[in-house]
Amino acid sequence: MKRLLSSLLLLTFSSQVLALPIHHPAGANLTYGDVSINQNIMSSMANPSSTAMSLEEDENQYRWGLFTLGLGFEFGQVDNLVDEFKQASTAMQTVMDDPASLITSTDGVTIEDLLLKDSNGLPILTKDGNLQLDKDKVAELEETLSAPLKAALDPVNKILNSLTNEGYASLFFGGHVAGPLVITHKFLRGSLTLDPFATSVKGKLSTIGAPIKASVLLPRELDPGTSTNVEPSIAVQSDAAMMVKVGGVVSQSVGYSMPVFKHDLGSVYAGARLNVYQAALKRVLMPILADQDAMQLLQDEVSALPERQTAVGIDLGALWLAKNYHGGVTLANINRPSFSYNRFSKQYINDLYNTNLNAGYTPTEIYKYVETDEKYQMDMQIRLEGAVHTDNKRWIAAAGLDLTKAEDIVGDNYQWLTLSAAYASQRAWLPGVRLGYRQNMTGTGMNYIGLGLSWFGIRLDAAMALNSVEFEGNKIPRSGMINLGWSMTF
């Protein structure tokens, strides 16, 4: 059992590598939200109409994001998981290593007591000449002998059941290299945005908590020469498993925005963005009662890299910009591009469990949790944004709202509400500062507080969940994210 627990804990903290922008906004968007802020180059990756706003200040402007890198983590609400596992590990180890020590002795129970007899009291034989045992008496004895095993597994199964919904861990990272590049020029009558290389990766380890079952099995017929003592056999079986999902996306994008209407009260901007995605998705299923080393199984599965899939996505945006406020809307992934995970056929799953469990074992409950064919589809999202600011746009208060929810690459749901306030310095040597709040209104429902600083074009943003999980008596945040970027304007 200790080896099993060590493998699971090692998988939890080594396999949760990998994130998509939907749950980890890039750069200063982590603090600002997906709101159009002229001083934030990464807002060009949110509303595609936002980049032409700079025409209000300069006819010609060039902005370049040299790099943006980010890292984050998230845990399920599994308080005191390690402590609970320690309490259950002794019983589980006994069941796995020496189950016979738990069952009631069969001394005193002889073949004579279990024989199926005719009306004359004589044993009934099978066609092969074997002694038949009374099925009802055998089943009753099996139930009696199995009771201590089931009792020993009760605390373990209770934990597995609670882990099904909350027993997960994930780590994610992503970034942009040599982009985005935003070219605003009167010749273009708007802004051209190029993002040559963006990547995002996420991995999630979750639990499929099907109960572990242990039972005592007795024969239904015996050779007449068998010993007078009944010798039981013991079966320990379960569909319980760990699921690792890993997904990575590399994208290139080009966008254009321009003013489409001007009035004394303000201007309307419109924009569109074309995204080309290359994605690789992988699922790995590991039975908890695997005979072979769980970590080696994971390494073998992940080393077989999945084939890259290509798809195209389209984003649209519109923005109303007035002297001291603006409001906008973004339609992301309007064509809903999709990608497929590797297939889990019933034959594959049956072979997996037969290899790692008792030969001939047929899993049944696993199919309640695992789809044969699973797809990741980039759901279309409608996002609203608004901000108020001073005449020079240095003091800003902003808000963003996703009207629809969307799944990320490993199936987690997100729908953000964001609030932020910021001071954007006019001088490179004087730091800019921003404070943000974001809430996921679906899925985990977690809340974050964020802080960001800008200095000489370098931007550092961090967000920490206000929700916590208890680990070995200490409370730690369930999630956290950090981004670092560098950009220049010329």
C-alpha positions in Angstrom: 0.0 0.0 0.0 2.9 2.4 0.8 4.2 1.8 -2.8 0.7 2.6 -4.2 0.4 5.8 -2.1 3.9 6.9 -3.1 3.1 6.4 -6.7 -0.2 8.3 -6.5 1.4 11.2 -4.6 4.3 11.3 -7.1 1.9 11.4 -10.0 -0.1 14.2 -8.3 2.9 16.4 -8.1 4.8 15.4 -11.3 2.0 14.9 -13.8 0.0 18.1 -13.2 2.2 19.8 -15.8 0.4 21.7 -18.4 -2.8 25.4 -19.4 -5.0 27.2 -21.7 -5.5 30.9 -21.7 -9.2 30.5 -20.8 -8.2 29.7 -17.3 -4.9 31.5 -17.2 -5.1 34.9 -18.9 -1.8 36.0 -20.5 0.3 38.9 -19.2 -1.3 41.8 -17.5 -4.8 40.4 -18.5 -4.4 38.3 -15.4 -5.0 41.5 -13.3 -6.9 43.7 -15.7 -9.2 41.0 -17.0 -10.0 40.6 -20.7 -10.5 44.4 -21.0 -9.2 46.7 -23.7 -6.4 48.8 -22.0 -4.2 50.8 -24.4 -1.2 50.5 -22.2 -1.5 46.7 -22.0 -0.3 45.0 -25.2 -1.8 41.6 -24.2 -5.3 43.1 -24.4 -4.8 42.8 -28.1 -5.2 39.1 -27.5 -8.6 39.7 -25.9 -10.9 42.0 -27.9 -9.5 42.1 -31.5 -10.9 45.6 -32.0 -8.9 47.2 -29.2 -5.6 47.8 -31.0 -6.8 50.7 -33.2 -7.6 52.7 -30.1 -4.1 54.1 -30.2 -5.1 56.1 -33.3 -6.8 58.5 -30.8 -3.3 59.5 -29.5 -0.8 58.8 -32.3 -1.3 58.3 -36.0 1.6 55.9 -36.1 2.6 53.6 -33.3 4.5 50.2 -33.0 4.2 48.0 -30.0 6.1 44.7 -29.6 5.7 42.1 -26.9 9.2 40.6 -26.6 8.0 37.7 -24.4 5.2 36.7 -22.0 5.5 33.7 -19.7 3.1 32.3 -17.2 2.7 29.5 -14.7 -0.1 28.3 -12.4 -1.5 25.5 -10.3 -4.8 24.3 -8.9 -5.9 21.7 -6.4 -9.3 20.2 -5.6 -11.1 20.7 -2.3 -9.5 17.7 -0.6 -8.8 18.7 2.9 -6.3 16.6 4.9 -6.0 14.1 2.0 -2.6 12.8 3.2 -3.7 12.4 6.8 -6.8 10.4 5.7 -4.8 8.2 3.5 -2.3 7.5 6.3 -5.2 6.4 8.5 -6.6 4.0 5.9 -3.2 2.8 4.6 -2.6 0.1 7.3 -5.9 -1.6 6.6 -5.5 -1.4 2.9 -1.9 -2.7 3.0 -3.2 -5.7 5.0 -5.9 -6.4 2.5 -3.4 -6.2 -0.4 -0.5 -8.0 1.2 -2.1 -10.6 3.5 -5.8 -10.8 3.1 -5.9 -14.3 4.5 -5.1 -13.0 8.0 -8.4 -11.1 8.1 -10.8 -13.8 7.2 -12.4 -16.1 9.8 -10.8 -19.5 10.0 -12.6 -22.3 8.2 -11.4 -24.8 10.8 -14.3 -26.9 11.8 -16.1 -26.3 8.5 -15.7 -29.6 6.5 -16.8 -30.8 3.1 -19.4 -32.9 4.9 -21.0 -29.7 6.2 -21.3 -28.2 2.7 -22.1 -31.3 0.6 -25.3 -31.3 -1.5 -27.1 -34.5 -0.7 -30.1 -36.4 -2.0 -33.2 -37.5 -0.1 -31.3 -40.5 1.2 -28.5 -38.4 2.6 -26.0 -39.4 0.0 -23.7 -36.9 -1.8 -24.7 -35.8 -5.2 -22.0 -36.1 -7.9 -21.5 -34.1 -11.1 -21.2 -35.8 -14.5 -17.4 -35.8 -13.9 -17.7 -37.6 -10.7 -17.0 -34.6 -8.5 -18.7 -33.8 -5.2 -21.3 -31.0 -5.5 -21.5 -28.4 -2.7 -24.6 -26.7 -1.6 -24.5 -23.3 -3.4 -26.6 -21.5 -0.7 -24.5 -22.8 2.2 -21.3 -21.9 0.2 -22.6 -18.4 -0.5 -23.5 -17.8 3.1 -20.0 -18.9 4.3 -18.4 -16.7 1.6 -20.4 -13.7 2.9 -19.3 -14.5 6.5 -15.7 -14.8 5.6 -15.7 -11.7 3.4 -17.1 -9.4 6.1 -13.8 -8.5 7.8 -12.3 -7.7 4.3 -15.1 -5.4 3.5 -14.9 -3.6 6.8 -11.2 -3.1 6.4 -11.8 -1.4 3.0 -14.7 0.8 4.1 -12.5 3.8 5.0 -10.5 3.5 1.8 -13.7 3.4 -0.3 -15.1 6.4 1.5 -12.0 8.4 0.5 -12.2 7.2 -3.1 -15.8 8.3 -3.3 -15.0 11.8 -2.1 -12.0 12.0 -4.5 -14.2 11.3 -7.6 -15.4 15.0 -7.7 -12.6 16.8 -5.8 -9.6 14.6 -6.1 -7.6 16.4 -8.8 -4.5 18.5 -9.2 -3.3 20.5 -12.2 -0.4 22.7 -13.2 -0.3 24.8 -16.3 2.0 27.1 -18.2 2.0 29.2 -21.4 3.5 32.1 -23.1 4.1 34.3 -26.2 7.5 34.7 -27.9 8.3 37.6 -30.2 4.8 38.7 -30.1 2.3 40.1 -30.3 3.5 42.8 -32.7 0.9 45.6 -33.1 1.4 48.0 -36.0 -0.8 51.1 -36.0 -0.4 53.3 -39.0 -2.4 55.9 -40.9 -1.6 54.1 -44.1 -3.3 51.0 -42.7 -6.2 53.1 -41.5 -6.1 50.9 -38.4 -4.0 48.4 -36.7 -2.4 45.1 -37.8 -1.6 42.5 -35.1 0.7 39.6 -35.6 1.3 36.9 -33.0 3.9 34.5 -34.5 4.2 32.0 -31.6 1.9 31.4 -28.6 1.8 28.2 -26.6 -0.3 26.9 -23.8 -0.1 23.5 -22.0 -2.2 22.0 -19.2 -2.2 18.7 -17.4 -4.7 17.4 -14.9 -4.6 14.3 -12.6 -8.0 13.2 -11.4 -9.5 10.3 -9.6 -12.0 7.7 -10.7 -13.1 6.5 -7.3 -14.9 3.2 -8.1 -14.9 1.1 -4.9 -12.3 -1.6 -4.1 -14.0 -4.9 -3.6 -12.5 -7.9 -1.7 -14.3 -11.2 -1.4 -13.6 -14.8 -0.3 -14.3 -17.4 -3.0 -15.1 -21.0 -2.2 -15.3 -23.9 -4.7 -18.8 -25.2 -5.8 -17.5 -28.7 -6.5 -14.6 -30.8 -5.3 -12.7 -33.9 -6.2 -13.6 -36.7 -3.8 -9.9 -37.0 -2.8 -9.8 -33.4 -1.5 -8.8 -32.7 2.0 -11.6 -32.4 4.6 -10.8 -28.7 5.1 -12.3 -26.1 2.8 -9.5 -23.9 1.4 -10.8 -20.4 0.3 -9.3 -18.1 -2.3 -9.4 -14.3 -2.1 -10.1 -11.8 -4.9 -9.3 -8.1 -4.6 -10.7 -6.1 -7.6 -11.7 -2.6 -8.5 -12.3 -0.3 -11.5 -10.7 2.6 -9.5 -8.2 4.5 -11.6 -6.2 7.7 -12.0 -6.8 9.7 -15.1 -4.1 12.0 -16.5 -5.1 14.4 -19.3 -2.4 16.4 -21.0 -3.1 19.0 -23.8 -0.9 21.4 -25.6 -1.7 24.1 -28.1 0.6 26.1 -30.3 -1.0 29.0 -32.2 -0.3 31.8 -34.7 -2.7 34.6 -35.3 -3.2 37.7 -37.4 -5.8 40.4 -36.6 -6.9 43.8 -37.9 -9.0 46.6 -36.3 -10.1 50.0 -37.5 -12.5 52.8 -36.7 -15.8 52.3 -38.4 -17.8 55.3 -37.0 -16.8 58.6 -35.5 -18.9 61.1 -33.6 -18.2 64.0 -31.2 -19.3 61.8 -28.4 -17.0 58.9 -29.3 -15.9 56.4 -31.9 -16.8 52.8 -32.8 -14.0 50.3 -33.6 -14.4 46.8 -35.1 -11.8 44.0 -35.4 -11.3 40.4 -36.4 -8.7 37.8 -35.7 -7.7 34.6 -37.5 -6.1 31.9 -35.3 -4.4 28.8 -36.6 -4.1 26.2 -33.9 -2.0 23.0 -33.6 -3.0 20.8 -30.7 -1.8 17.6 -29.2 -4.1 15.8 -26.7 -3.4 12.7 -24.6 -5.3 10.7 -22.0 -3.7 8.1 -19.8 -5.8 5.7 -17.6 -4.0 3.9 -14.8 -5.8 1.3 -12.7 -5.1 1.9 -9.0 -4.5 -1.8 -8.4 -2.0 -2.0 -11.2 0.6 -4.7 -10.7 3.2 -2.8 -12.6 4.7 0.4 -11.3 2.2 3.2 -11.9 4.8 5.8 -12.7 6.4 3.6 -15.3 3.0 3.1 -16.9 2.5 6.8 -17.1 5.9 7.4 -18.6 5.3 4.6 -21.2 1.9 6.1 -22.2 3.0 9.7 -22.4 6.1 8.9 -24.3 3.9 7.8 -27.2 3.3 11.3 -28.4 -0.1 12.0 -30.0 -0.5 13.2 -33.5 -0.8 17.0 -33.9 -4.2 18.3 -35.1 -4.8 21.6 -36.9 -7.8 23.8 -36.8 -8.7 27.5 -37.5 -10.5 29.8 -35.1 -12.1 33.2 -35.7 -12.7 36.0 -33.2 -14.7 39.2 -33.7 -14.9 42.3 -31.6 -16.4 45.8 -31.4 -15.6 48.8 -29.1 -17.2 52.1 -28.3 -14.6 54.6 -27.1 -15.6 58.0 -25.5 -13.5 60.6 -23.8 -13.7 59.1 -20.3 -15.1 55.6 -20.8 -15.4 52.7 -23.2 -17.5 49.5 -23.6 -17.0 46.5 -25.9 -18.0 43.0 -26.8 -16.0 40.0 -28.0 -17.2 36.9 -29.8 -14.4 34.3 -29.4 -14.2 31.1 -31.4 -17.3 31.8 -33.4 -16.7 28.7 -35.6 -16.0 26.4 -32.5 -12.8 24.5 -33.6 -12.4 21.1 -32.1 -9.8 18.4 -31.4 -9.9 14.8 -30.4 -8.3 12.8 -27.6 -6.9 9.3 -28.1 -9.6 6.7 -28.2 -10.5 4.4 -25.3 -12.1 1.4 -26.9 -13.7 -1.2 -24.7 -11.2 -3.7 -25.9 -8.3 -1.4 -24.9 -9.8 -0.9 -21.4 -10.5 -4.6 -20.9 -6.9 -5.4 -22.0 -5.5 -2.7 -19.6 -7.4 -4.1 -16.6 -6.6 -7.8 -17.5 -2.9 -6.9 -17.8 -2.8 -5.1 -14.4 -5.4 -7.0 -12.4 -6.6 -10.6 -12.3 -6.7 -12.4 -15.6 -10.2 -12.6 -16.9 -11.4 -9.5 -14.9 -14.0 -7.4 -16.8 -14.3 -3.8 -15.7 -17.9 -2.4 -15.6 -18.0 0.8 -13.6 -15.2 2.5 -15.4 -17.5 3.1 -18.4 -19.6 5.5 -16.2 -16.6 7.9 -16.0 -14.7 7.4 -19.3 -15.9 8.2 -22.7 -14.8 6.0 -25.6 -14.3 9.1 -27.8 -13.7 12.5 -26.2 -13.3 15.8 -27.9 -12.2 19.2 -26.9 -14.2 21.9 -28.5 -13.4 25.6 -28.2 -16.8 26.9 -27.2 -17.9 30.2 -28.5 -17.8 32.8 -25.8 -19.5 36.2 -25.6 -17.5 38.7 -23.4 -18.6 42.1 -22.3 -16.2 44.8 -21.1 -16.3 48.3 -19.8 -13.9 50.9 -18.3 -13.8 54.5 -17.0 -10.7 56.5 -17.1 -9.2 60.0 -16.8 -8.6 62.2 -19.8 -5.0 60.9 -20.1 -6.1 57.3 -19.5 -3.6 56.9 -16.7 -6.2 56.2 -14.0 -8.4 53.3 -15.0 -11.3 51.3 -13.4 -12.5 48.3 -15.5 -14.8 45.3 -15.4 -15.3 42.3 -17.6 -18.0 39.6 -17.8 -18.3 36.3 -19.7 -21.9 35.8 -20.7 -21.3 32.2 -21.5 -19.2 29.4 -20.0 -16.6 27.4 -21.9 -14.5 24.3 -21.3 -10.7 24.3 -21.3 -8.6 21.6 -22.9 -9.0 19.2 -20.0 -12.7 19.7 -19.6 -12.8 22.3 -16.7 -15.5 25.0 -17.0 -14.7 28.7 -16.8 -16.9 31.9 -16.9 -15.0 34.9 -15.6 -16.2 38.1 -13.8 -13.3 40.5 -13.4 -12.9 43.9 -11.7 -9.7 46.0 -11.7 -8.3 49.4 -10.9 -4.9 50.7 -12.2 -2.5 53.6 -12.5 -0.5 53.5 -15.7 2.6 55.6 -15.4 3.6 58.0 -18.2 7.3 57.6 -17.4 9.3 54.3 -17.7 11.2 54.8 -14.5 7.9 55.4 -12.5 6.2 52.1 -11.8 2.6 51.5 -12.8 0.4 49.5 -10.5 -2.8 47.6 -10.8 -5.1 45.6 -8.5 -7.6 43.0 -9.7 -10.3 40.6 -8.6 -11.7 37.7 -10.6 -14.3 35.0 -10.0 -15.1 31.9 -11.9 -18.9 31.9 -11.9 -19.1 28.2 -12.9 -16.9 25.1 -12.4 -14.8 25.5 -9.2 -16.4 28.9 -8.4 -13.1 30.1 -7.1 -12.2 33.7 -6.3 -8.8 35.4 -6.9 -7.2 38.6 -5.9 -4.4 39.9 -8.2 -1.6 42.5 -8.2 0.4 43.8 -11.1 3.4 46.1 -11.5 5.0 47.7 -14.6 8.5 49.2 -14.8 10.6 49.9 -17.8 8.4 47.8 -20.0 8.6 44.8 -17.7 5.2 43.5 -16.4 4.8 41.2 -13.4 1.3 40.0 -12.5 0.2 37.4 -9.9 -3.1 36.1 -8.6 -3.9 34.0 -5.6 -7.1 32.1 -4.9 -9.0 33.2 -1.8 -10.2 29.6 -1.5 -7.9 27.3 0.6 -7.3 23.6 1.2 -6.0 22.0 4.4 -2.8 20.1 4.0 -1.1 18.4 7.0 -2.9 20.9 9.3 -1.9 24.0 7.3 -4.2 26.0 5.0 -2.7 26.8 1.5 -4.4 28.5 -1.5 -6.1 26.1 -3.8 -4.8 28.0 -6.9 -2.3 30.5 -7.9 -1.0 32.1 -11.2 2.0 34.3 -12.1 2.9 36.0 -15.4 6.1 37.9 -16.5 6.4 39.9 -19.7 8.4 42.5 -21.4 7.2 44.8 -24.2 8.2 48.1 -25.8 6.5 50.9 -27.7 8.2 53.0 -30.4 
